[in-house]
Amino acid sequence: MKRYVVMGMVALAWVGIVPAKPRTLLYCSEGSPATFNPALVTDGTTFDASSRAVFNRLVEFVPGTTQLQPGLAASWSIEDGGRRYVFHLRPDAPFHPRGDFKPTRTLNADDVLFTFNRMRDKNHPYHHVSGGTYAYFESMGLNELIRDIRKIDEHTVAFELTHPEAPFLADLAMDFASIHAAEYADFLLKRHTPEDLDRLPVGTGPFRMVQYVPDAMIRYEAFKSHWHGPPAIDRLVFLITPDAAVRWLKMRNRECHLMPYPNLAELETIRNTKGVRLLSAPGLNIGYLAFNVTKKPLDQQKVRLALALAMDQQAIIKAIYHDTALPAAAAIPPSLWGYDKTLKPYPHDLQRARTLLAEAGHPHGFSLSLWAMPVQRPYIPDARRTAELIQADWAKIGVKAHIVSYEWGEYLKRAALGEHDAMLMGWTGDNGDPDNFLGTLLSCSGVGTANNVSRFCDPGYESLIRQGRQESDQAKRAAIYGKAQVMLYQMVPWVPIAYAQVFMPVLEQVHGYRISPLGYHAFDEVTLQP
């Protein structure tokens, strides 16, 4: 089955996929999903394969924007000074059938309660299934924020909060909040196969997942009964192709219609290739180096600052991003409101770095592990090469870095456990709110998840984040988040590296695809011209 990894025309025909057929969309994905339940993970590869294809949420983002629109909730109201959210569900949103499972009803309040109570209630029969780790839900503090979820009637649900939370509505449009079928969960419990809920998904989304060959292919069919109307294409196929050069070769051979994360060195070639359009947009993202602040000697601010000053950021921007990214200074990107434009990247200053190490008691340096992601992301397109550049920079001040990498799922799992010393990571915003960066990635509640990999937990910073969440006035929130960014810059749990531009090559016959500022890839509005 491994021969699927690089599919030619014969292999495609063997699985019943005919690239010339205009209503079959072939997407060269960069990797395999870790699961088909987006609540369990934080990576975009899994979100693309699960939440955006198979599921819907109570509220959705308008495609190509960070604006909210009704999803499975046709309407909602905010009551009790922001402590109560009441959602009125659509009565006509059916779930997918799967194998022996045939839904007997459409979406109702029980599905919403099942989805969120699984994450928040440790006694829920599904809470510990598939590992029982809900990184987003926990790192955002939603387990403490949501006091209760009540079923008012079959199509009305009320969320009771412990306090007002400004980004709460946008949080519910994020991938982790995808709504699952309670009836399917009950069906699987009776069969003693609850893990199938996360492997063989059932949702209300525009596509139904029908086949998955790990490291090779995912096949979907359009869900003709989708509440928003069926997609314009009949079939969607993810051809899992980790190597960007191979993805581009497939595009040139017309074996896929779209591909993410092209090699930046090939952008000019792509632009000049007949029959291909190169889409681009500013990314709501950041690539960064995170220090595990619980590990010695990285628990010392002077040591972290020394390592930041030793890094040649401009060389990384040139070699890795081919000058298509902006050098980063703040922990949120400049396209996001609240960005502190007064902050400047750490200067490249080897002499000061050596002085700081000596003051911290390490005049001859030390050794540490430097982890590099195994996958391409827009925020760090080549983590291994980036790590090698940093390794060479640190060697100049006597710091020896041993580069480590794992398979993507294992990388995130071990990062959550805090096994690393320093590691390359990044983030693409999920909801257009600064808290999605500053809170999700650096608050105390994120320690122990793959979000806060620096394991940074500071009381003063935590107080600012809580203030920002509870303040409803955006100008006041921006001022609070400005203080938080300055605090991070001074304490150096991260070294921000770059804010990256996003590129997407598509064949000319592809219409309706829009680059999302939130980093996901969705295909329900895509059409194919002959």
DAHUKA-V213295 format. One record per residue. N is the residue number from 1. RES is the residue in one letter. SS is DSSP state (h for helix, s for strand, l for the rest). Layout:
N&RES&SS / N&RES&SS
//
This chain:
1&M&l / 2&K&h / 3&R&h / 4&Y&h / 5&V&h / 6&V&l / 7&M&l / 8&G&l / 9&M&h / 10&V&h / 11&A&h / 12&L&h / 13&A&h / 14&W&h / 15&V&l / 16&G&l / 17&I&l / 18&V&l / 19&P&l / 20&A&l / 21&K&l / 22&P&l / 23&R&l / 24&T&s / 25&L&s / 26&L&s / 27&Y&s / 28&C&s / 29&S&s / 30&E&l / 31&G&l / 32&S&l / 33&P&l / 34&A&l / 35&T&l / 36&F&l / 37&N&l / 38&P&h / 39&A&h / 40&L&h / 41&V&l / 42&T&l / 43&D&l / 44&G&h / 45&T&h / 46&T&h / 47&F&h / 48&D&h / 49&A&h / 50&S&l / 51&S&h / 52&R&h / 53&A&h / 54&V&h / 55&F&l / 56&N&l / 57&R&l / 58&L&l / 59&V&s / 60&E&s / 61&F&s / 62&V&l / 63&P&l / 64&G&l / 65&T&l / 66&T&l / 67&Q&l / 68&L&s / 69&Q&s / 70&P&s / 71&G&l / 72&L&l / 73&A&s / 74&A&s / 75&S&s / 76&W&s / 77&S&s / 78&I&s / 79&E&s / 80&D&h / 81&G&h / 82&G&h / 83&R&l / 84&R&s / 85&Y&s / 86&V&s / 87&F&s / 88&H&s / 89&L&s / 90&R&l / 91&P&l / 92&D&l / 93&A&l / 94&P&s / 95&F&l / 96&H&l / 97&P&l / 98&R&s / 99&G&l / 100&D&l / 101&F&s / 102&K&l / 103&P&l / 104&T&l / 105&R&l / 106&T&s / 107&L&l / 108&N&l / 109&A&h / 110&D&h / 111&D&h / 112&V&h / 113&L&h / 114&F&h / 115&T&h / 116&F&h / 117&N&h / 118&R&h / 119&M&h / 120&R&h / 121&D&l / 122&K&l / 123&N&l / 124&H&l / 125&P&l / 126&Y&l / 127&H&l / 128&H&l / 129&V&h / 130&S&h / 131&G&h / 132&G&l / 133&T&l / 134&Y&l / 135&A&h / 136&Y&h / 137&F&h / 138&E&h / 139&S&h / 140&M&l / 141&G&l / 142&L&h / 143&N&h / 144&E&h / 145&L&h / 146&I&s / 147&R&s / 148&D&s / 149&I&s / 150&R&s / 151&K&s / 152&I&s / 153&D&s / 154&E&l / 155&H&l / 156&T&s / 157&V&s / 158&A&s / 159&F&s / 160&E&s / 161&L&s / 162&T&l / 163&H&l / 164&P&l / 165&E&l / 166&A&l / 167&P&l / 168&F&h / 169&L&h / 170&A&h / 171&D&h / 172&L&l / 173&A&l / 174&M&l / 175&D&h / 176&F&h / 177&A&h / 178&S&l / 179&I&l / 180&H&l / 181&A&l / 182&A&h / 183&E&h / 184&Y&h / 185&A&h / 186&D&h / 187&F&h / 188&L&h / 189&L&h / 190&K&h / 191&R&l / 192&H&l / 193&T&l / 194&P&l / 195&E&l / 196&D&h / 197&L&h / 198&D&h / 199&R&h / 200&L&l / 201&P&l / 202&V&l / 203&G&l / 204&T&l / 205&G&l / 206&P&l / 207&F&s / 208&R&s / 209&M&s / 210&V&s / 211&Q&s / 212&Y&s / 213&V&s / 214&P&l / 215&D&l / 216&A&l / 217&M&s / 218&I&s / 219&R&s / 220&Y&s / 221&E&s / 222&A&s / 223&F&l / 224&K&l / 225&S&l / 226&H&l / 227&W&l / 228&H&l / 229&G&l / 230&P&l / 231&P&l / 232&A&l / 233&I&l / 234&D&l / 235&R&s / 236&L&s / 237&V&s / 238&F&s / 239&L&s / 240&I&s / 241&T&l / 242&P&l / 243&D&l / 244&A&h / 245&A&h / 246&V&h / 247&R&h / 248&W&h / 249&L&h / 250&K&h / 251&M&h / 252&R&h / 253&N&l / 254&R&l / 255&E&l / 256&C&l / 257&H&l / 258&L&s / 259&M&s / 260&P&s / 261&Y&l / 262&P&l / 263&N&l / 264&L&h / 265&A&h / 266&E&h / 267&L&h / 268&E&h / 269&T&h / 270&I&h / 271&R&h / 272&N&l / 273&T&l / 274&K&l / 275&G&l / 276&V&s / 277&R&s / 278&L&s / 279&L&s / 280&S&s / 281&A&s / 282&P&s / 283&G&l / 284&L&l / 285&N&s / 286&I&s / 287&G&s / 288&Y&s / 289&L&s / 290&A&s / 291&F&s / 292&N&l / 293&V&l / 294&T&l / 295&K&l / 296&K&l / 297&P&l / 298&L&l / 299&D&l / 300&Q&l / 301&Q&h / 302&K&h / 303&V&h / 304&R&h / 305&L&h / 306&A&h / 307&L&h / 308&A&h / 309&L&h / 310&A&h / 311&M&l / 312&D&l / 313&Q&h / 314&Q&h / 315&A&h / 316&I&h / 317&I&h / 318&K&h / 319&A&h / 320&I&h / 321&Y&h / 322&H&l / 323&D&l / 324&T&l / 325&A&l / 326&L&s / 327&P&s / 328&A&l / 329&A&l / 330&A&l / 331&A&l / 332&I&l / 333&P&l / 334&P&l / 335&S&l / 336&L&l / 337&W&l / 338&G&l / 339&Y&l / 340&D&l / 341&K&l / 342&T&l / 343&L&l / 344&K&l / 345&P&l / 346&Y&l / 347&P&l / 348&H&l / 349&D&l / 350&L&h / 351&Q&h / 352&R&h / 353&A&h / 354&R&h / 355&T&h / 356&L&h / 357&L&h / 358&A&h / 359&E&h / 360&A&l / 361&G&l / 362&H&l / 363&P&l / 364&H&l / 365&G&l / 366&F&l / 367&S&s / 368&L&s / 369&S&s / 370&L&s / 371&W&s / 372&A&l / 373&M&l / 374&P&l / 375&V&l / 376&Q&l / 377&R&l / 378&P&l / 379&Y&l / 380&I&l / 381&P&l / 382&D&l / 383&A&h / 384&R&h / 385&R&h / 386&T&h / 387&A&h / 388&E&h / 389&L&h / 390&I&h / 391&Q&h / 392&A&h / 393&D&h / 394&W&h / 395&A&h / 396&K&l / 397&I&l / 398&G&l / 399&V&l / 400&K&s / 401&A&s / 402&H&s / 403&I&s / 404&V&s / 405&S&l / 406&Y&l / 407&E&l / 408&W&h / 409&G&h / 410&E&h / 411&Y&h / 412&L&h / 413&K&h / 414&R&h / 415&A&h / 416&A&h / 417&L&l / 418&G&l / 419&E&l / 420&H&l / 421&D&l / 422&A&s / 423&M&s / 424&L&s / 425&M&s / 426&G&s / 427&W&s / 428&T&s / 429&G&l / 430&D&l / 431&N&l / 432&G&l / 433&D&l / 434&P&l / 435&D&h / 436&N&h / 437&F&h / 438&L&h / 439&G&l / 440&T&l / 441&L&l / 442&L&l / 443&S&l / 444&C&h / 445&S&h / 446&G&h / 447&V&l / 448&G&l / 449&T&l / 450&A&l / 451&N&l / 452&N&l / 453&V&l / 454&S&l / 455&R&l / 456&F&l / 457&C&l / 458&D&l / 459&P&h / 460&G&h / 461&Y&h / 462&E&h / 463&S&h / 464&L&h / 465&I&h / 466&R&h / 467&Q&h / 468&G&h / 469&R&h / 470&Q&h / 471&E&l / 472&S&l / 473&D&l / 474&Q&h / 475&A&h / 476&K&h / 477&R&h / 478&A&h / 479&A&h / 480&I&h / 481&Y&h / 482&G&h / 483&K&h / 484&A&h / 485&Q&h / 486&V&h / 487&M&h / 488&L&h / 489&Y&h / 490&Q&h / 491&M&h / 492&V&l / 493&P&l / 494&W&s / 495&V&s / 496&P&s / 497&I&s / 498&A&s / 499&Y&s / 500&A&l / 501&Q&s / 502&V&s / 503&F&s / 504&M&s / 505&P&s / 506&V&s / 507&L&s / 508&E&l / 509&Q&l / 510&V&s / 511&H&s / 512&G&l / 513&Y&l / 514&R&l / 515&I&l / 516&S&l / 517&P&l / 518&L&l / 519&G&l / 520&Y&l / 521&H&l / 522&A&l / 523&F&l / 524&D&l / 525&E&l / 526&V&l / 527&T&s / 528&L&s / 529&Q&l / 530&P&l
//
